[in-house]
Every structure is written in C-alpha cells, then in structure tokens.
Amino acid sequence: MSRKPILQLLLTNDKASRWLFIVMGVLGVLVPILNLAVPADSAFHVPTYMVTLIGKYLCFAMLALALDLIWGYCGILSLGHGAFFALGGYAMGMYLMRQIGDRGVYGNPVLPDFMVFLNWQELPWYWYGFDNFGFALLMVFLAPGLLAFLFGWLAFRSRVTGVYLSIITQALTYALMLAFFRNDMGFGGNNGLTDFKDILGFDLQADSTRVSLFVITLLCLAGAYILCQYITRSKAGRVLISIRDAESRTRFIGYKVEHYKLFVFVVSSLIAGLAGALYVPQIGIINPSEFNPLNSIEIVIWVAIGGRGTLYGAIIGAILVNYAKTTFTSGVFAEYWLFILGALFVITTIYLPRGVVGILDGYRQKVARKKADQAAATPVPQTAGGK
Amino acid sequence: MVETKVQSILYLNGVTKSFDGFKAINNLSLDIRPGELRAIIGPNGAGKSTMMDIITGKTKPDEGEVKFRDVIDLTKHDEAEIANMGIGRKFQKPTVIESLSVWENLELALAGHRNVFQTLFFKLDKAQIERIEEILLLIGLQERRAEQARNLSHGQKQWLEIGMLIIQDPELLLVDEPAAGMTDYETMETAKLLKSISENHSVIVVEHDMDFIRALDTKVTVLHEGSVLAEGTLDVVSSNPRVIEVYLGR
C-alpha cells in the first residue's frame, strides 16, 4: 500500500493528490500570465488584488494543512495554531521593518517608526540580525518551532490530552496576544508591524513582486503537502494513526507516544510559521489580532468542513471557507458571517463528519461498488493486499 | 528464546497498591517460571487488571517488588520501555487499530524499530514480510489481510490482537480475558492458540470462563481482594472451600 517512493505514489496512485497538483500547476502558470502578460483592459486580465487574495487563501491552506497533520492524523486538537502562524509572520515582519531603513515617517535609519514614536534610543537586542534575510528566515522556523518544542515537550510528557490540551493551546495563544499588544514588548503594540516597502530589494507594491510571492507560496504549499504526505504514509504515519485511535495500546506495543506527538507537533508548527511568513509580505501587515483565539478556532472549522485526516481536505476546506468569507463579508450578509460560519460548522459536524471530501469519497465508493458488483460475476484470482 | 539461567520470568513480592484508601492489590506475591502458562481467575474487583497495570508499567505500586527475568525492576520503567523489554499485553476489550488494515496492524507491532526517525524511513524486508505471513497463518486471517481492522468480527479482532502480541516476540504475554464475548467454537480455538503460543513463550491468562480455563489445562491462581487465595490445578482450587465461597459458589 505504501511501499513505493512517495512521489511515484502521489502521481500514480492517489487521485486526489494528482488533481491537487494539476490545479496548483494550472494556477501557477495561468495566474502570472493573466496578470503580467494580459493587458489590464482585457476580460481575461487577473487584477493584482486577486493574485494577492488567492495568495492569502494559499497561506491559509498551508495553515490548515499543518493543523490537519496533528489533528487529523494524531488526534491533537490544537486551538492555538494561529500562534505559530503569527510568530512566523512577526519574524518576517521584523525583517520587512528593518528593510524600510530611513524611508519611515521619522526617517530614522535604524529604528522603526513605532520605536521613535515611543522615544526609544536604540534597537532592542532581539531585533538584531533581522536586517539579514537569511537570519529572518531562520527565525521564521526557529521561533514557532522552539515554542512548539517547549510546549509539546511539557504537555505531552505529562500526558495532557484531549480537551485539556486544547484548552492550554488556547491559553497559549491568548497569552501571546496579550503580550504582543503591549507597547513595551517592542513589537509595535496593537498596531503591529506595517508600512513595508520592499523585500530583498524588490518593491512590495510591484505586480511582479506580488506574482512572485504568489508563485513561491504555491510552491511552498506543494512542498508542505508532499512532506505531510510522506510523513502520513510512512510507518511513522501509521504510528500516528494508531496514537489517534488507541493511544495506550500504542504505548503497550512499545512506541514512545510523546516522542511521536512532539515530532509531528513541531513539524506542524514549522509549516504554520512558514505560512505566516508568506502571508505578511502579501497582506502588508501583522498585528497581535493574529494571535486571537478566534482565528485559531476558525482554522479548526476549515479543516472540519474540508474533511479531517485527508490533507487535501484541509486545503479544500481552507479555500472554500475563506472564499465564502470574502464573498459574504462584503455584501448584505456581512453582519451574519459569524452565524453562517457557525451554522456551517454545526451542519458539517452533525451531517458530514468527514467534510466536503467525505461527499466526494462516498460518491466514488458508490461507483466502485457498482463496478465490483459487475465484476463479481466473473471470478478474479485472490489479490494479496498489504504488499 | 527462554534462557535456562533465568529462575523466574516474573516475580511479584509483597506488592500493594491502593486507590483513595481502597487496596486494589494487597500484599500480592506471584512467581511465573520461564515457559509457564498460568491462568488467573478471580471475581470482579479482585485486582486482576491492576496487577496487569503494575506489571506493564501503567501503574506504580505503593510498595513491593516487581522483577522481570530475576533482575529487572519493572517499577522503574514506563509502558513503552517495558513493552520493548519483552512483555506484551492484550487488553480485555480488543484494541486493534481500527482504521489500519490487518497487515498494517501486524506491521506496527512487528518487533524492532520504535523511534520516530527509524519509522519515518522504514521499509519491510523479506524476513519481516515472511514473519507477518507466518503470524497471519497462525491467527487464521490470511484472507482478510487487506481488510480494515474495524470490519473484523469480535473473535477475529481478539486473534489479531494476539497476533500483534506474538509478533513483538515478547518473552512474557499477559492476556486479559481473551474469550470474553466469543462463541464456544472461537473460545476453544483461542485456548488451542494460547496453548501453542505457550510452547515457546511464558503466558499469563486472566479469564472468567471456566470451560476455557479447563481447556487450557494448566496451573491456576485464584485472586481475591488483591491477594492470592489459592493456587494449583483447576481441580484442586475448585475444591478449596474458600474459593467456592468467594467465587465459584456465586
């Protein structure tokens, strides 16, 4: 079942992944062409705001993927995954802040505007190094990764599971939100970090930069998807499923459950951090509201609606729900969006426990069964499964 | 597999464990020889499950010795470590991994690599595939290897779980009520299976079903209120008046 190289497996055996890659490939080619090469007055022109909007959806899809890896496969329901996303975002934001240089309102070559405003004289030590892109990129992974490692090490070792774990993840992101709201933390307080000018010397407002960021996000999403597929289809992935289904049984077979949980939790936080880092230059701002517990709960809803424990379901769910959000929050339904979201969640949980992909899957199985019934008339040799 | 040097595969001495003042295990002593098949019976609340929990590291005793192969102090290790030392446990309720196939369940339990990075890059080799085939044959599930474990019958799940135990190559197997919920035929098949396993493993079976115990035809220990009430062949213990009073007479 899973004893072939992962890429071969993805492209030959797994229909859903194949479709996903086809769609991503088409997006990756078509969107840049339609934005950059097609004249703005053409009906086929994709405006830049649309490129950025899709880019944002892709960042959210990556975040949903990260959550599905731990929730769908290992049963760890994190209600604070937005924290890792925001930390990755802040690391990128700090780099972009330093890139502004003396082009800020106050024209200070070293200090970001908000520090000048607060009458700070020098750069706090934890801002050192962020003028270097490589260092910032390292921090994009290190900050969420370290936090996840520490948190996971303590929580999983003390065998905190289920709803208790969910509650402390929620507390974690809430505490971070309060901390980042404070001006003297040195992260821009409630305004956060914004007014970015350029990234690696490229103007952030330029169409070509926007399109490049979009393509990079798409590639990162594909990479993260392949990584998650690899993990979940390896024997380690089957240990994760076994932890989800029967944790204490897994211990008695001889697996250190806490090590597996810690591993997958850290990997998930790294993906979330990267998603945040890609989100910030496209959106142009990062502020403490990203730590809001509500955001983290929304991620869970995306995954639940898309279909938990399938990976591609998480991606579909994140894009569908966010598309709906964009549509509904701009029209007459704006005031009712949260009710719509809540209703969607309730309906999915009760009637579609396997989410949107569950519907597709059910249909596919029905077709397969029909085929099998027809084939049953003619005897086939016993196939050796499992190999 | 059994080394002759080892005197006792499992040795419990004066073990006591209380929960909120209730003594689930009270000065319990037990000595299992290498290669022995031992049946343990006792009414509900006699401390059978707690005893299993203590041996497998899920619960720490308040006092007393728990020794594996004469020298290893089991109270100092956690579940995963104890499992890797060679003590396998089958639960009362069959707990196989429902959403994995029969084959994958066995692969998971297969003796060997247990750490994250080993399993991340794990591939079955030829000997391991043969070993899984061998176990499939033993538990009679060759035809259902690709089936998700959730689709197995109750008896088949029990067998799969026993298969998962054997494939870990443990020296000592703890089997909790294997015949619970089985048909008469399945019960007798299970007794046969356990007897054949005990030819090269030490086995402790906890069971309620007297027909099953009789079919095992082995030494029986009767537990009551956390300690040993009687020990001997089934005929000897079942004629013991105290045993009749607390257990068999009901």
Interface residues (C-beta under 8 A of the other chain):
Chain A: M1 R3 I231 S234 K235 A236 R238 V239 I241 S242 D245 A246 S248 R249 R251 F252 I253 G254 Y255 K256 V257 H259 Y260 F263 Q382 T383 A384 G385 G386 K387
Chain B: T56 K58 D78 E79 A80 A83 N84 G88 R89 F91 T95 V96 I97 E98 S99 L100 S101 V102 W103 E104 E107 L108 A109 H113 R114 N115 V116 T119 L120 F121 F122 K123 L124 I129 I132 E143 R145 A146 E147 M164 Q168
